[in-house]
C-alpha cells in the first residue's frame, strides 16, 4: 500500500479553493460552510485507500483553515456510504501481512481522530445506505441528520471482524447507550431511521430530497455563531470524556475565560445593550 501522507502542508490559510481528488468539495457562497460529497453513486459511495487518506489529510488541514467554519459530509445518489470497497480494500487486506494491516487500520483510525480534533462542527447528511466505515463517518460527526430511508449498519461482524472499528466501541455507546451499541455490534444488523432518531443517533429526520439542504442550513446557522467559541466547545466535549468532574470544571473555567477575551463576546454584549442581534465574526 502506498504511503499517502503527503498531500497538504499545515499552514493557516483559506481552504475554499481546495481541489479534491477522490470526492467532491464545495463551499457555500459566504465561504463558511464546506460540503464533502462521497461521489461513487454506482457503488453506493464506498471508500478506497486513497479516499480514506485524502479525507484524513483534509480534516487535519481544517485545523489551519482560516475560512471554513462548519463542514457537511454527505453521499451522492441517494446513499451515504457503503463502507470500504470490497474489491479495492477488502480483497487486498486478505493478502497483507501484519505490518501492512496495522498501517491500514491506524490510517482509518486517524481519520476519526482528525474529525474529532478539527475545530469545525461536522454535520452528516445521511440518506439510504450508511454501512461499515460509512457508519463510522456518520458516528464521528458532531451532528447527524437522516432520512426515513436511512439504514445504518456497523456490519463488521458480518464480514468476520470485531463489531468495533475506528473507535466505535468508545464513541457509539456514548451516543446511543451501551446495550443498543452492543446489539448493533454483535448482530451487524441495520439500525432503522426511526430507531436512530429515538436512540439519539440522529438529531432529526428529513425527507431524502431535503436532508442535504437541512444539513447545510443547520451548518450555516452554526457558522453564523461565535465560531472560535464553537471550536472550544468541540474541544471540551472531546477532552472531557477522560476527565473527572473537577478537572472538567477547571478546564471549562479556563476555556470560558479565554472566550471572554474574544471580540465576539464584546459584540454580543454591545448588541444586547443596543437591543440588536449580534453579528459574530469568529474572532
MARMI-724454 format. One record per residue (C-alpha): residue in one letter; x, y, z. Coordinates in pm, whole numbers, plus 32768, in hexadecimal, padded with zeros to 4 digits. Layout:
<pts>
AXYZ
...
</pts>
This chain:
<pts>
X800080008000
X808C81517FA1
X80D5825280AB
X7FE783728068
X805C844C818C
X80BC857480B6
X7F9E86378028
X7F85877980EE
X8071886281A2
X7FF888D682F6
X7FE08A4F82D9
X7ECC8B3C8337
X7E0F8BB58209
X7CD18B8B8140
X7C5F8A2F80D4
X7B418AA37FF3
X7C158A697EBC
X7C7589067F1F
X7C6C88157DF8
X7BF086BF7E6B
X7C65858C7DAD
X7B94846F7E3A
X7A4A85197E99
X799B86667E59
X79E787A37F21
X790A88D77F0B
X78EF8A117FDD
X77C08AED8024
X77A58C487F8C
X78138CEB80D1
X79448C0780DF
X78F48B7A8238
X784D8A2881FB
X79098918813E
X785787E380B9
X790F869A8080
X784D85B47F95
X78B9844A7F6C
X787D841D7DFB
X787C82B77D79
X770182927D6C
X7706815C7C8F
X77AA809E7DB1
X76F781577ECD
X782982317F0D
X7925813B7F9E
X7A7181AE802D
X7BC381517F97
X7D2681638022
X7D4D82AF7F6C
X7C06834F7FDE
X7C4782E88148
X7D9E838D813C
X7D2084C78091
X7C0484EC818C
X7CFB84C382AC
X7DE485CC821D
X7CC586BB81D1
X7C3586A98331
X7D9286DE83BE
X7DBB881282E0
X7C6F889D835D
X7D2588E784A4
X7DDD89F783E6
X7CC78A708300
X7C858BE28330
X7B3B8BE18272
X7A748A9F82A3
X799C8AAA83E0
X78C5897083BF
X78CF883482E7
X77B787628253
X780285F781EF
X7715854780FF
X7701844C7FE4
X767684637E82
X7561839F7DDA
X747F83607F06
X757E82A97FDE
X767C831D80DF
X7798821D80D4
X77A980A380B5
X78F4808A8172
X7A40800280FA
X7A397F977F8D
X7A247E1C7F7D
X7B077E027E4C
X7BF47F227E91
X7C1D7EF6800C
X7B907DAE8094
X7C337CD47F8A
X7D907D6B7FAF
X7D7A7D5B812D
X7D587BDF8120
X7EB07BCF8079
X7F6D7CBE8161
X805C7C74827D
X80347CFD83DB
X81087E3B83B0
X803D7EA2827D
X7EF47E4D8325
X7F4E7F1D8455
X7FB8803C8373
X7E5D803082D4
X7D9580188419
X7E60813284B3
X7E22820B8380
X7CA981D38395
X7CB182218509
X7D76835D84BD
X7C4E83D583EA
X7B6B83C4851D
X7C75847285F0
X7C8F858684EB
X7B1385B384E5
X7B0485C98661
X7C2F86B48678
X7BD787B78570
X7B2688E5860A
X7A0B88F2850A
X78C38849856D
X787587358470
X771086ED8400
X76CF85A08352
X75B0859D8255
X755A842B8246
X7471838B8149
X7447822080E1
X756881328125
X765181938241
X772480618287
X78727FF38316
X796D810D82FC
X784E81E6827C
X779A81B483C9
X78E282178473
X78F3835A83A6
X779483B28419
X77E483508581
X792184268584
X785F855B8515
X77D9864C861C
X7671864B85A2
X75B4855B84C2
X747D859283EF
X73DB8462834E
X72BA840D8268
X71A88309829D
X7262822E81A0
X73A982318262
X743380DF82D2
X756680F283B0
X762D7FB183E2
X776B7F7184A8
X77897E3183E1
X78ED7DC78433
X787C7C8384DB
X77D47C208395
X79267C1E82E5
X79D37B5A83F9
X7A6A7C8084B6
X7A3B7D18860E
X78F87DDF861F
X79C17F12867A
X7A9F7FDE8595
X7B4581348591
X7AE1818A86F7
X7978811086E2
X797F805B8833
X79DC81A488DC
X78FF82908816
X77BB81DE87B4
X775681768919
X777582E38982
X76818346886F
X757A82308883
X75CC817389C5
X7696803C8A15
X75877F3689E6
X750D7FBA8898
X76707FDC8813
X76BF7E798885
X75977DEE87C4
X75FA7EA58685
X77677E3486A9
X771B7CC486ED
X76077C9685EA
X76867D8184DB
X751A7DD4848E
X74A87F218403
X7419802484F3
X72DD80B7845C
X72B0822D8439
X71A2822D8546
X728481708636
X73A1825F85E6
X72C3838A8636
X723282F18775
X738B828887EF
X742C83DB87B4
X750B83748691
X744E846385AD
X73FB85C7861A
X72D985CC8523
X724D851983F1
X71F785CC82AC
X716F854C815E
X728784C58082
X727F85E87F92
X729586E380B1
X7399864C819A
X74CC86EC80FA
X742C884480EE
X73C1881E825A
X752587C182BB
X75B788E781FE
X74B889D3829E
X7510894F83F8
X7684896B83AC
X764C8AD08334
X75938B258473
X76B48A9D8544
X77B08B568468
X76F68C9D84AD
X773A8C6E8620
X787A8CB786E1
X79588BC08628
X7A8C8BE78706
X79B08B8D882E
X79158A6B876A
X7A7589E08739
X7AA989F588B2
X795F893E88EA
X79C4882687FD
X7B19880488A1
X7A7A87FE89FB
X797F86F0899B
X7A9C861F8910
X7B95864C8A2C
X7AA186298B4B
X7A5184BC8AFA
X7B85845A8BBC
X7B7385608CD2
X7AE285588E2D
X79D5865A8E79
X7ABF873F8F3C
X7BBF87428E21
X7AA987838D25
X7A2488AB8DEB
X7B8389408DFD
X7BBE89048C89
X7A7789B38C39
X7AD08AD78D1B
X7C108B068C54
X7B5F8ADC8B05
X7A4F8BD58B5F
X7B4B8CD58BDF
X7BFA8CBD8A8D
X7AAC8CEE89D7
X7A678E228AAE
X7B958EC68A09
X7AFE8EA588AC
X7A648FBD87E1
X792C8EE687AB
X78E68EEE8922
X78FF906A891C
X7827907A87E1
X77188FAC888A
X7716909289B9
X770E91D088EB
X75F89147880E
X752E90E88943
X7555924489D5
X74EA92DD8889
X73C691E5886F
X7457915A872B
X74AF8FFE86B3
X76268FBC86CB
X76E88F7C858C
X78038E8E85E3
X794A8E948521
X7A068D7485C0
X7B178E3C8670
</pts>
